[in-house]
Amino acid sequence: MEYPGHFEVRLVSRNSGIRWKKHWVCVTHTLAGEYVGLEEVDDGFWDVYFGPVKLGRMNERILRIEDHKGRTVRRGSPTAADPADAV
């Protein structure tokens, strides 16, 4: 997979994360062994892509990737229940 030259590119490890400035950031175990691209969009904020698909936005301050609603909690977590997400 190739990314534009201004992207930072990181390999997702078998443990589901990437190294970022000597810290660990969880991405997803589904992409283990794949490369993701990060594009800086603001100071300390990076959009995270797998190919053309935007996965979310990484916040360097908290070292977490947020979804499109700004949530950092993963589904399946007891605190992840959000009645607004019920379909």
CNS distance restraints for C-alpha pairs under 8 A (distance, minus, plus):
assign (resid   1 and name CA) (resid  35 and name CA) 6.95 0.50 0.50
assign (resid   1 and name CA) (resid  51 and name CA) 6.53 0.50 0.50
assign (resid   2 and name CA) (resid  51 and name CA) 7.39 0.50 0.50
assign (resid   3 and name CA) (resid   7 and name CA) 6.38 0.50 0.50
assign (resid   3 and name CA) (resid   9 and name CA) 7.49 0.50 0.50
assign (resid   3 and name CA) (resid  37 and name CA) 6.29 0.50 0.50
assign (resid   3 and name CA) (resid  51 and name CA) 7.21 0.50 0.50
assign (resid   6 and name CA) (resid  39 and name CA) 7.14 0.50 0.50
assign (resid   7 and name CA) (resid  37 and name CA) 5.80 0.50 0.50
assign (resid   7 and name CA) (resid  38 and name CA) 5.31 0.50 0.50
assign (resid   7 and name CA) (resid  39 and name CA) 4.94 0.50 0.50
assign (resid   7 and name CA) (resid  40 and name CA) 7.60 0.50 0.50
assign (resid   8 and name CA) (resid  37 and name CA) 5.69 0.50 0.50
assign (resid   8 and name CA) (resid  38 and name CA) 5.01 0.50 0.50
assign (resid   8 and name CA) (resid  39 and name CA) 6.57 0.50 0.50
assign (resid   9 and name CA) (resid  35 and name CA) 6.53 0.50 0.50
assign (resid   9 and name CA) (resid  36 and name CA) 5.75 0.50 0.50
assign (resid   9 and name CA) (resid  37 and name CA) 4.54 0.50 0.50
assign (resid   9 and name CA) (resid  38 and name CA) 6.22 0.50 0.50
assign (resid  10 and name CA) (resid  18 and name CA) 6.26 0.50 0.50
assign (resid  10 and name CA) (resid  19 and name CA) 7.47 0.50 0.50
assign (resid  10 and name CA) (resid  35 and name CA) 5.49 0.50 0.50
assign (resid  10 and name CA) (resid  36 and name CA) 5.52 0.50 0.50
assign (resid  10 and name CA) (resid  37 and name CA) 6.52 0.50 0.50
assign (resid  10 and name CA) (resid  38 and name CA) 7.98 0.50 0.50
assign (resid  11 and name CA) (resid  18 and name CA) 6.32 0.50 0.50
assign (resid  11 and name CA) (resid  32 and name CA) 7.84 0.50 0.50
assign (resid  11 and name CA) (resid  33 and name CA) 6.39 0.50 0.50
assign (resid  11 and name CA) (resid  34 and name CA) 5.75 0.50 0.50
assign (resid  11 and name CA) (resid  35 and name CA) 4.39 0.50 0.50
assign (resid  11 and name CA) (resid  36 and name CA) 6.42 0.50 0.50
assign (resid  12 and name CA) (resid  16 and name CA) 5.87 0.50 0.50
assign (resid  12 and name CA) (resid  17 and name CA) 5.21 0.50 0.50
assign (resid  12 and name CA) (resid  18 and name CA) 5.17 0.50 0.50
assign (resid  12 and name CA) (resid  27 and name CA) 7.23 0.50 0.50
assign (resid  12 and name CA) (resid  28 and name CA) 7.92 0.50 0.50
assign (resid  12 and name CA) (resid  29 and name CA) 8.00 0.50 0.50
assign (resid  12 and name CA) (resid  31 and name CA) 6.24 0.50 0.50
assign (resid  12 and name CA) (resid  32 and name CA) 4.97 0.50 0.50
assign (resid  12 and name CA) (resid  33 and name CA) 5.52 0.50 0.50
assign (resid  12 and name CA) (resid  34 and name CA) 5.64 0.50 0.50
assign (resid  12 and name CA) (resid  35 and name CA) 6.00 0.50 0.50
assign (resid  12 and name CA) (resid  36 and name CA) 7.07 0.50 0.50
assign (resid  13 and name CA) (resid  17 and name CA) 5.47 0.50 0.50
assign (resid  13 and name CA) (resid  18 and name CA) 6.34 0.50 0.50
assign (resid  13 and name CA) (resid  32 and name CA) 5.18 0.50 0.50
assign (resid  13 and name CA) (resid  33 and name CA) 5.84 0.50 0.50
assign (resid  14 and name CA) (resid  29 and name CA) 6.78 0.50 0.50
assign (resid  14 and name CA) (resid  32 and name CA) 4.87 0.50 0.50
assign (resid  14 and name CA) (resid  33 and name CA) 6.49 0.50 0.50
assign (resid  15 and name CA) (resid  29 and name CA) 6.52 0.50 0.50
assign (resid  15 and name CA) (resid  32 and name CA) 7.20 0.50 0.50
assign (resid  16 and name CA) (resid  26 and name CA) 5.85 0.50 0.50
assign (resid  16 and name CA) (resid  27 and name CA) 5.70 0.50 0.50
assign (resid  16 and name CA) (resid  28 and name CA) 4.78 0.50 0.50
assign (resid  16 and name CA) (resid  29 and name CA) 4.05 0.50 0.50
assign (resid  16 and name CA) (resid  30 and name CA) 7.40 0.50 0.50
assign (resid  16 and name CA) (resid  31 and name CA) 7.03 0.50 0.50
assign (resid  16 and name CA) (resid  32 and name CA) 5.63 0.50 0.50
assign (resid  17 and name CA) (resid  24 and name CA) 6.49 0.50 0.50
assign (resid  17 and name CA) (resid  25 and name CA) 5.32 0.50 0.50
assign (resid  17 and name CA) (resid  26 and name CA) 4.07 0.50 0.50
assign (resid  17 and name CA) (resid  27 and name CA) 4.95 0.50 0.50
assign (resid  17 and name CA) (resid  28 and name CA) 6.62 0.50 0.50
assign (resid  17 and name CA) (resid  29 and name CA) 7.54 0.50 0.50
assign (resid  17 and name CA) (resid  32 and name CA) 7.87 0.50 0.50
assign (resid  18 and name CA) (resid  24 and name CA) 5.89 0.50 0.50
assign (resid  18 and name CA) (resid  25 and name CA) 5.35 0.50 0.50
assign (resid  18 and name CA) (resid  26 and name CA) 6.48 0.50 0.50
assign (resid  18 and name CA) (resid  27 and name CA) 6.94 0.50 0.50
assign (resid  19 and name CA) (resid  23 and name CA) 5.56 0.50 0.50
assign (resid  19 and name CA) (resid  24 and name CA) 4.88 0.50 0.50
assign (resid  19 and name CA) (resid  25 and name CA) 6.31 0.50 0.50
assign (resid  20 and name CA) (resid  24 and name CA) 6.11 0.50 0.50
assign (resid  20 and name CA) (resid  25 and name CA) 6.72 0.50 0.50
assign (resid  23 and name CA) (resid  63 and name CA) 7.82 0.50 0.50
assign (resid  24 and name CA) (resid  63 and name CA) 7.52 0.50 0.50
assign (resid  25 and name CA) (resid  63 and name CA) 5.72 0.50 0.50
assign (resid  25 and name CA) (resid  64 and name CA) 6.12 0.50 0.50
assign (resid  25 and name CA) (resid  65 and name CA) 7.73 0.50 0.50
assign (resid  26 and name CA) (resid  64 and name CA) 7.00 0.50 0.50
assign (resid  26 and name CA) (resid  65 and name CA) 7.58 0.50 0.50
assign (resid  27 and name CA) (resid  31 and name CA) 7.79 0.50 0.50
assign (resid  27 and name CA) (resid  65 and name CA) 7.15 0.50 0.50
assign (resid  28 and name CA) (resid  32 and name CA) 7.21 0.50 0.50
assign (resid  31 and name CA) (resid  35 and name CA) 7.78 0.50 0.50
assign (resid  35 and name CA) (resid  50 and name CA) 7.12 0.50 0.50
assign (resid  36 and name CA) (resid  48 and name CA) 6.81 0.50 0.50
assign (resid  36 and name CA) (resid  49 and name CA) 5.60 0.50 0.50
assign (resid  36 and name CA) (resid  50 and name CA) 4.92 0.50 0.50
assign (resid  36 and name CA) (resid  51 and name CA) 7.17 0.50 0.50
assign (resid  37 and name CA) (resid  48 and name CA) 5.80 0.50 0.50
assign (resid  37 and name CA) (resid  49 and name CA) 5.06 0.50 0.50
assign (resid  37 and name CA) (resid  50 and name CA) 6.41 0.50 0.50
assign (resid  37 and name CA) (resid  51 and name CA) 7.43 0.50 0.50
assign (resid  38 and name CA) (resid  46 and name CA) 5.75 0.50 0.50
assign (resid  38 and name CA) (resid  47 and name CA) 5.53 0.50 0.50
assign (resid  38 and name CA) (resid  48 and name CA) 4.62 0.50 0.50
assign (resid  38 and name CA) (resid  49 and name CA) 6.25 0.50 0.50
assign (resid  39 and name CA) (resid  46 and name CA) 5.18 0.50 0.50
assign (resid  39 and name CA) (resid  47 and name CA) 5.19 0.50 0.50
assign (resid  39 and name CA) (resid  48 and name CA) 6.65 0.50 0.50
assign (resid  40 and name CA) (resid  44 and name CA) 7.46 0.50 0.50
assign (resid  40 and name CA) (resid  45 and name CA) 5.94 0.50 0.50
assign (resid  40 and name CA) (resid  46 and name CA) 4.26 0.50 0.50
assign (resid  40 and name CA) (resid  47 and name CA) 6.40 0.50 0.50
assign (resid  41 and name CA) (resid  45 and name CA) 5.80 0.50 0.50
assign (resid  41 and name CA) (resid  46 and name CA) 5.52 0.50 0.50
assign (resid  41 and name CA) (resid  47 and name CA) 6.66 0.50 0.50
assign (resid  42 and name CA) (resid  46 and name CA) 7.06 0.50 0.50
assign (resid  44 and name CA) (resid  59 and name CA) 6.07 0.50 0.50
assign (resid  44 and name CA) (resid  60 and name CA) 5.08 0.50 0.50
assign (resid  44 and name CA) (resid  61 and name CA) 6.82 0.50 0.50
assign (resid  45 and name CA) (resid  57 and name CA) 6.59 0.50 0.50
assign (resid  45 and name CA) (resid  58 and name CA) 5.67 0.50 0.50
assign (resid  45 and name CA) (resid  59 and name CA) 4.95 0.50 0.50
assign (resid  45 and name CA) (resid  60 and name CA) 6.25 0.50 0.50
assign (resid  46 and name CA) (resid  57 and name CA) 5.43 0.50 0.50
assign (resid  46 and name CA) (resid  58 and name CA) 5.03 0.50 0.50
assign (resid  46 and name CA) (resid  59 and name CA) 6.74 0.50 0.50
assign (resid  46 and name CA) (resid  60 and name CA) 7.88 0.50 0.50
assign (resid  47 and name CA) (resid  54 and name CA) 6.91 0.50 0.50
assign (resid  47 and name CA) (resid  55 and name CA) 7.60 0.50 0.50
assign (resid  47 and name CA) (resid  56 and name CA) 5.89 0.50 0.50
assign (resid  47 and name CA) (resid  57 and name CA) 4.33 0.50 0.50
assign (resid  47 and name CA) (resid  58 and name CA) 6.20 0.50 0.50
assign (resid  48 and name CA) (resid  54 and name CA) 5.81 0.50 0.50
assign (resid  48 and name CA) (resid  55 and name CA) 5.46 0.50 0.50
assign (resid  48 and name CA) (resid  56 and name CA) 5.45 0.50 0.50
assign (resid  48 and name CA) (resid  57 and name CA) 5.69 0.50 0.50
assign (resid  48 and name CA) (resid  58 and name CA) 6.68 0.50 0.50
assign (resid  48 and name CA) (resid  65 and name CA) 7.97 0.50 0.50
assign (resid  49 and name CA) (resid  53 and name CA) 5.39 0.50 0.50
assign (resid  49 and name CA) (resid  54 and name CA) 4.36 0.50 0.50
assign (resid  49 and name CA) (resid  55 and name CA) 5.38 0.50 0.50
assign (resid  49 and name CA) (resid  56 and name CA) 7.43 0.50 0.50
assign (resid  50 and name CA) (resid  54 and name CA) 6.50 0.50 0.50
assign (resid  50 and name CA) (resid  55 and name CA) 6.80 0.50 0.50
assign (resid  55 and name CA) (resid  67 and name CA) 7.14 0.50 0.50
assign (resid  56 and name CA) (resid  65 and name CA) 5.96 0.50 0.50
assign (resid  56 and name CA) (resid  66 and name CA) 5.45 0.50 0.50
assign (resid  56 and name CA) (resid  67 and name CA) 4.71 0.50 0.50
assign (resid  56 and name CA) (resid  68 and name CA) 6.17 0.50 0.50
assign (resid  57 and name CA) (resid  65 and name CA) 5.26 0.50 0.50
assign (resid  57 and name CA) (resid  66 and name CA) 5.17 0.50 0.50
assign (resid  57 and name CA) (resid  67 and name CA) 6.58 0.50 0.50
assign (resid  57 and name CA) (resid  68 and name CA) 7.72 0.50 0.50
assign (resid  58 and name CA) (resid  63 and name CA) 6.74 0.50 0.50
assign (resid  58 and name CA) (resid  64 and name CA) 5.56 0.50 0.50
assign (resid  58 and name CA) (resid  65 and name CA) 4.08 0.50 0.50
assign (resid  58 and name CA) (resid  66 and name CA) 6.11 0.50 0.50
assign (resid  59 and name CA) (resid  63 and name CA) 5.61 0.50 0.50
assign (resid  59 and name CA) (resid  64 and name CA) 5.68 0.50 0.50
assign (resid  59 and name CA) (resid  65 and name CA) 6.27 0.50 0.50
assign (resid  59 and name CA) (resid  66 and name CA) 7.38 0.50 0.50
assign (resid  60 and name CA) (resid  64 and name CA) 7.13 0.50 0.50
assign (resid  64 and name CA) (resid  72 and name CA) 6.46 0.50 0.50
assign (resid  65 and name CA) (resid  72 and name CA) 6.15 0.50 0.50
assign (resid  66 and name CA) (resid  70 and name CA) 5.00 0.50 0.50
assign (resid  66 and name CA) (resid  71 and name CA) 5.09 0.50 0.50
assign (resid  66 and name CA) (resid  72 and name CA) 4.65 0.50 0.50
assign (resid  67 and name CA) (resid  71 and name CA) 5.45 0.50 0.50
assign (resid  67 and name CA) (resid  72 and name CA) 6.67 0.50 0.50
assign (resid  73 and name CA) (resid  77 and name CA) 7.16 0.50 0.50
assign (resid  73 and name CA) (resid  79 and name CA) 7.46 0.50 0.50
assign (resid  73 and name CA) (resid  80 and name CA) 5.80 0.50 0.50
assign (resid  74 and name CA) (resid  80 and name CA) 6.31 0.50 0.50
assign (resid  75 and name CA) (resid  80 and name CA) 5.52 0.50 0.50
assign (resid  75 and name CA) (resid  81 and name CA) 7.56 0.50 0.50
assign (resid  76 and name CA) (resid  80 and name CA) 6.53 0.50 0.50
assign (resid  76 and name CA) (resid  81 and name CA) 7.93 0.50 0.50
assign (resid  77 and name CA) (resid  81 and name CA) 7.52 0.50 0.50
assign (resid  81 and name CA) (resid  85 and name CA) 7.97 0.50 0.50
assign (resid  82 and name CA) (resid  86 and name CA) 7.27 0.50 0.50
